[in-house]
Amino acid sequence: MKFKFYEYEKCSTCKKARLWLESRGLEFERIPIRDNPPNKKELARLLKSHGGELKKLFNTSSKDYRDPSIKEVIGEITDDKAFELLIGQGNLVKRPVLVGEELVLQGFKPEQWEQSLG
């Protein structure tokens, strides 16, 4: 199975995740998250995997997230509005994101990825 791997090339966590995937011989397509963020369907799957916690989709350490016009509204916006923000500004999406037919993973936690991809 080939996965979609959304990453920011200069992100050290993304590099670790990419090397982890390569070391296991997993096939994946590298996608620059800033230019081509996950689509609405993939974001909805991620949201579900986070138990509906919308804030977990966001890269809260990014400069874009700290913009008051974004940070202040996160707790009050609808899922659809959040998806619009994330799709419109790929840097807002917490990375990396791995998407497969049966799973979605966000952020790199080797133990979680090992368990999910076993």
C-alpha positions as CSV (number, residue, x, y, z in Angstrom):
1,M,0.0,0.0,0.0
2,K,1.3,3.5,-0.9
3,F,0.8,6.2,1.7
4,K,0.5,10.0,1.3
5,F,3.2,11.7,3.5
6,Y,2.5,15.4,4.1
7,E,5.7,17.1,5.3
8,Y,7.6,20.3,5.5
9,E,11.0,19.5,4.1
10,K,12.9,21.5,6.7
11,C,11.0,20.1,9.7
12,S,13.2,17.9,11.8
13,T,10.2,15.8,13.0
14,C,9.2,15.2,9.4
15,K,12.7,14.1,8.5
16,K,12.7,11.6,11.4
17,A,9.3,10.3,10.3
18,R,10.5,10.0,6.7
19,L,13.6,8.1,7.7
20,W,11.5,5.8,9.9
21,L,9.2,5.0,6.9
22,E,12.1,4.4,4.6
23,S,13.8,2.1,7.1
24,R,10.7,-0.1,7.1
25,G,10.5,-0.2,3.3
26,L,7.1,1.5,3.3
27,E,6.0,3.1,0.0
28,F,4.9,6.7,0.3
29,E,4.4,9.8,-1.8
30,R,6.1,12.9,-0.3
31,I,3.7,15.9,-0.4
32,P,4.8,19.4,0.6
33,I,2.2,20.3,3.3
34,R,2.6,24.1,2.8
35,D,1.7,23.9,-0.9
36,N,-0.7,20.9,-0.8
37,P,-2.2,20.5,2.6
38,P,-4.5,17.5,3.4
39,N,-7.9,17.8,1.8
40,K,-11.2,18.2,3.7
41,K,-11.9,14.4,3.8
42,E,-8.4,13.7,5.2
43,L,-8.8,16.5,7.8
44,A,-12.1,15.1,8.8
45,R,-10.5,11.7,9.3
46,L,-7.7,13.3,11.4
47,L,-10.3,15.1,13.5
48,K,-12.1,11.8,14.2
49,S,-8.8,10.2,15.1
50,H,-8.3,13.0,17.7
51,G,-11.7,12.4,19.2
52,G,-13.1,15.6,17.8
53,E,-10.4,17.8,19.4
54,L,-10.1,20.5,16.7
55,K,-7.0,22.2,18.2
56,K,-5.0,19.0,17.7
57,L,-5.1,19.5,13.9
58,F,-3.2,22.8,14.2
59,N,0.5,23.4,14.4
60,T,0.3,25.5,17.5
61,S,4.0,26.4,17.4
62,S,3.8,28.1,14.0
63,K,3.9,31.8,13.6
64,D,0.7,31.6,11.5
65,Y,-1.1,30.0,14.4
66,R,0.0,32.7,16.9
67,D,-1.6,35.4,14.7
68,P,-4.4,36.7,17.0
69,S,-6.9,36.6,14.2
70,I,-6.5,32.8,14.1
71,K,-5.5,31.8,17.6
72,E,-8.4,33.6,19.2
73,V,-11.1,32.0,17.0
74,I,-10.0,28.4,17.2
75,G,-12.2,27.6,20.1
76,E,-15.3,29.1,18.5
77,I,-15.2,28.1,14.8
78,T,-16.9,25.2,13.1
79,D,-15.1,22.2,11.8
80,D,-15.8,23.4,8.2
81,K,-14.3,26.8,9.0
82,A,-11.2,25.2,10.6
83,F,-10.8,23.0,7.5
84,E,-10.9,26.1,5.3
85,L,-8.2,27.7,7.4
86,L,-6.0,24.6,7.3
87,I,-6.5,24.0,3.6
88,G,-5.8,27.7,2.9
89,Q,-2.6,27.8,5.0
90,G,-0.8,24.5,5.0
91,N,1.6,25.8,7.6
92,L,-1.2,25.7,10.1
93,V,-1.5,21.9,9.9
94,K,0.4,19.9,12.5
95,R,3.0,17.8,10.7
96,P,3.8,15.3,9.5
97,V,0.6,13.7,8.4
98,L,0.5,10.1,7.0
99,V,-2.6,9.0,5.2
100,G,-3.4,5.5,4.1
101,E,-6.6,3.7,3.2
102,E,-7.2,2.4,6.7
103,L,-5.4,5.0,8.8
104,V,-4.4,8.6,9.4
105,L,-1.5,9.6,11.7
106,Q,-0.5,13.1,12.6
107,G,2.7,14.2,14.4
108,F,5.5,11.6,14.7
109,K,5.4,9.3,17.7
110,P,7.5,6.2,16.7
111,E,5.6,3.9,19.2
112,Q,2.2,4.9,17.8
113,W,3.4,4.6,14.2
114,E,4.9,1.2,14.9
115,Q,1.7,0.0,16.5
116,S,-0.5,1.4,13.7
117,L,1.7,0.2,10.8
118,G,3.1,-2.9,12.7
